[in-house]
Every structure is written in C-alpha cells, then in structure tokens.
Amino acid sequence: MSSRCDVCVVGASGYAGSAISGAFREADVSVCGTFFRHRVPGERLRRLDVSDGEAVENLLRSWSPRIVINAAADWSTKSAMEATIVQGARNLAAACADVGCRLIHISTDVVFDGRKGCYTESDAPRPVHDYGKAKARAEVEISTLRDYLIIRTSLIIGHDGADAQSRWIRSALSRGSQIVLFTDEYRSPIWVEDLAGGIVRLAEAEVGGVVHLAGTQGLSRYQLGVFLAERLGLDPAGITPGLQEESGLVRPKDCTLNVNKATGLGVRLRPLAPQMEGKYCV
Ligand SMILES: NC(=O)c1ccc[n+]([C@@H]2O[C@H](COP(=O)([O-])OP(=O)(O)OC[C@H]3O[C@@H](n4cnc5c(N)ncnc54)[C@H](OP(=O)(O)O)[C@@H]3O)[C@@H](O)[C@H]2O)c1
C-alpha cells in the first residue's frame, strides 16, 4: 500500500484539526494526520512533535503530501508557544520547502492590537500578548515559503458544544461559579464547519497569501458567553458583564475581522448569533 496522502493535517487530534480532516475526507481527498498527546485511532495517523525538525522532515518525506495543514499549537506556557507555534512553523516551512508541498497555516485574529477592529488582510499585525506575538512570528516563518496560505481565524465554536469556549462556560456555570465577561472586547466567532469548509474551498482554488476566515458578525465576549450558555441549557445569569478597560489586563479589545476577501472567493461564512445585535464589518 502506498504511504502517500494528499493532505496531511498536523494537529489532527485537535478541535479544528479533526473538523478540517473530516471536511477533506468528505470531499473525497486522501487525508493523513498527526497527534501529539491525544492518540486518535486510524491507520493514517502518526505521533509527531512539531518542535522536532528531524521528525517533521521524516514524516513529510514518508507521506509526501501535496498540502500540509498546520493546526498544531500549545499555548499553555510561553516555552510551549515558542516550541510548538514558532519552532513548529519554522520546521514545517523548512520541510515543505524541501519536499515541495503547500503549507496552509492556521493563525489568529489576535495578531492584531485590537485598537481598530474590522481588520483586513493588508493590516499589519501588532500583537500585544505572548500568544499573539508567537502567532505573528509563526506567520513570518510561513511567509518565507513560495507556496503558502495563512488563515487568520477567530474563536472556533461547534454545534457539539465540545469547543474550548463552550467547555469553559459549561464547566464554570455548572459549578455555580459567577464569571465576568467583557462587553468591550469584540471577536468574530466562527462555526467550526465554516472554517473547515472554507479551508477545503481555498485549498481547491489554490489561493495563496493571507485570508481571514471568521464569522461575519462581531460579538462581545459577554454576548458570546450568553449565547453559548443558552445553547448549553445553562442559566446566563451566572455571567456578569464587565469592562476590559477597567480590568488592567493586556488584551486586544476589538479583533473583529473583515472577511470580504474570503466571501469573494466563494467561502460560506455566517453570523454566529444572528438574533443578537452584533457588529458587521463591511
Ligand atoms: N480554538 C480557537 O478558538 C482558535 C482561535 C484562533 C486560532 N486558533 C488556532 O487554530 C489552531 C487549532 O486550534 P484548536 O482550537 O484546534 O486547538 P486544540 O484543540 O488545542 O488542538 C491543538 C493541536 O495541536 C497538537 N499539538 C500540541 N502540541 C503539539 C506538539 N508539540 N507537536 C505536534 N502537535 C501538537 C495537539 O495534539 P494532541 O492534542 O494530540 O496533544 C492538537 O492536535 C491553532 O493554531 C490555534 O492557534 C484557534
């Protein structure tokens, strides 16, 4: 049996990575992938530490994929971010240059400083915290390649309630904890299937450069929390509205993304909570 695969998803055991793998499979593309700590079943899945350059090179040589999707990241500590986000991007870029494959890299809206909002692909990254800084440095590593696509996305939400935001809200509210969410911090949350479907579409169309894939509706963190709590059947009264401005935290305030480039390329992107009054970037 040939060990080749068409699309290799690095971080296939993660929330976005598993949805992206599924969307390519549905499009009848041969998919292989990697996990790190959480073994997922499947003959076309192997363990990979993306911070190990030799292992990355060996894996891509053996699978020889046409496209690599980088959905791997560990943002639990500063050193984990340096290893997985920055060194991982450097390793994947070097291996893709060697093997001759395209690299599609998942980046984030928080490469921006949040002062302006409705960021377009031509706005310059200006991150304010460690995670945003690591992701911005990873983008620089990726853009040294001839053939790459950087996807900047926002908070990833799933109908299954298994995304990180929903899990956090469920765990806090079901314990009876009171949580504060900001009314002055805006993001463009996206349904995971829109992200995955958008990546398949852009891969098929061989789009390069930077593309923003996010929900079409900006919501405050508070609005998002209330929306998710209600979906999960929990009482949103446990969420207190607060102001980031008064919190003293260093976080970008308005990282909403303009997605006109993606929708112009035929990607389906939706508002997360059309029944709520949100912010639309036109
Ligand atoms: N979640 C969001 O709302 C959001 C928003 C914007 C951008 N993003 C970006 O989207 C991408 C995917 O995020 P996600 O939410 O799907 O994250 P996730 O569920 O935490 O998945 C992260 C993936 O990275 C893998 N990984 C961790 N350390 C690794 C290492 N040393 N070597 C190789 N793989 C490693 C994990 O493997 P194991 O689980 O097997 O250890 C997992 O497959 C990330 O680049 C993230 O920065 C996410």
PDBQT file of the ligand as one rigid body, heavy atoms in Angstrom, charges set to zero:
ROOT
HETATM    1  N1  LIG A 301      -9.637  27.498  19.323  1.00  0.00    +0.000 N 
HETATM    2  C1  LIG A 301      -9.783  28.719  18.892  1.00  0.00    +0.000 C 
HETATM    3  O1  LIG A 301     -10.772  29.396  19.218  1.00  0.00    +0.000 OA
HETATM    4  C2  LIG A 301      -8.747  29.326  17.967  1.00  0.00    +0.000 A 
HETATM    5  C3  LIG A 301      -8.894  30.664  17.557  1.00  0.00    +0.000 A 
HETATM    6  C4  LIG A 301      -7.977  31.200  16.650  1.00  0.00    +0.000 A 
HETATM    7  C5  LIG A 301      -6.928  30.414  16.175  1.00  0.00    +0.000 A 
HETATM    8  N2  LIG A 301      -6.793  29.130  16.617  1.00  0.00    +0.000 N 
HETATM    9  C6  LIG A 301      -5.679  28.341  16.093  1.00  0.00    +0.000 C 
HETATM   10  O2  LIG A 301      -6.221  27.187  15.485  1.00  0.00    +0.000 OA
HETATM   11  C7  LIG A 301      -5.306  26.093  15.619  1.00  0.00    +0.000 C 
HETATM   12  C8  LIG A 301      -6.036  24.887  16.203  1.00  0.00    +0.000 C 
HETATM   13  O3  LIG A 301      -6.597  25.235  17.456  1.00  0.00    +0.000 OA
HETATM   14  P1  LIG A 301      -7.546  24.210  18.240  1.00  0.00    +0.000 P 
HETATM   15  O4  LIG A 301      -8.541  25.009  18.981  1.00  0.00    +0.000 OA
HETATM   16  O5  LIG A 301      -7.995  23.140  17.359  1.00  0.00    +0.000 OA
HETATM   17  O6  LIG A 301      -6.515  23.649  19.303  1.00  0.00    +0.000 OA
HETATM   18  P2  LIG A 301      -6.521  22.247  20.083  1.00  0.00    +0.000 P 
HETATM   19  O7  LIG A 301      -7.869  21.627  20.059  1.00  0.00    +0.000 OA
HETATM   20  O8  LIG A 301      -5.884  22.511  21.387  1.00  0.00    +0.000 OA
HETATM   21  O9  LIG A 301      -5.535  21.348  19.193  1.00  0.00    +0.000 OA
HETATM   22  C9  LIG A 301      -4.170  21.600  19.164  1.00  0.00    +0.000 C 
HETATM   23  C10 LIG A 301      -3.494  20.520  18.367  1.00  0.00    +0.000 C 
HETATM   24  O10 LIG A 301      -2.068  20.721  18.450  1.00  0.00    +0.000 OA
HETATM   25  C11 LIG A 301      -1.462  19.473  18.775  1.00  0.00    +0.000 C 
HETATM   26  N3  LIG A 301      -0.189  19.685  19.453  1.00  0.00    +0.000 N 
HETATM   27  C12 LIG A 301       0.062  20.222  20.675  1.00  0.00    +0.000 A 
HETATM   28  N4  LIG A 301       1.389  20.199  20.942  1.00  0.00    +0.000 NA
HETATM   29  C13 LIG A 301       1.983  19.626  19.862  1.00  0.00    +0.000 A 
HETATM   30  C14 LIG A 301       3.329  19.309  19.528  1.00  0.00    +0.000 A 
HETATM   31  N5  LIG A 301       4.351  19.575  20.358  1.00  0.00    +0.000 N 
HETATM   32  N6  LIG A 301       3.576  18.710  18.338  1.00  0.00    +0.000 NA
HETATM   33  C15 LIG A 301       2.564  18.437  17.472  1.00  0.00    +0.000 A 
HETATM   34  N7  LIG A 301       1.274  18.707  17.736  1.00  0.00    +0.000 NA
HETATM   35  C16 LIG A 301       0.995  19.294  18.918  1.00  0.00    +0.000 A 
HETATM   36  C17 LIG A 301      -2.467  18.776  19.659  1.00  0.00    +0.000 C 
HETATM   37  O11 LIG A 301      -2.189  17.377  19.704  1.00  0.00    +0.000 OA
HETATM   38  P3  LIG A 301      -2.635  16.494  20.997  1.00  0.00    +0.000 P 
HETATM   39  O12 LIG A 301      -3.977  17.003  21.410  1.00  0.00    +0.000 OA
HETATM   40  O13 LIG A 301      -2.673  15.105  20.448  1.00  0.00    +0.000 OA
HETATM   41  O14 LIG A 301      -1.566  16.696  22.031  1.00  0.00    +0.000 OA
HETATM   42  C18 LIG A 301      -3.759  19.085  18.890  1.00  0.00    +0.000 C 
HETATM   43  O15 LIG A 301      -3.895  18.200  17.818  1.00  0.00    +0.000 OA
HETATM   44  C19 LIG A 301      -4.153  26.612  16.478  1.00  0.00    +0.000 C 
HETATM   45  O16 LIG A 301      -3.109  27.019  15.624  1.00  0.00    +0.000 OA
HETATM   46  C20 LIG A 301      -4.726  27.842  17.159  1.00  0.00    +0.000 C 
HETATM   47  O17 LIG A 301      -3.707  28.775  17.435  1.00  0.00    +0.000 OA
HETATM   48  C21 LIG A 301      -7.679  28.563  17.493  1.00  0.00    +0.000 A 
ENDROOT
TORSDOF 0
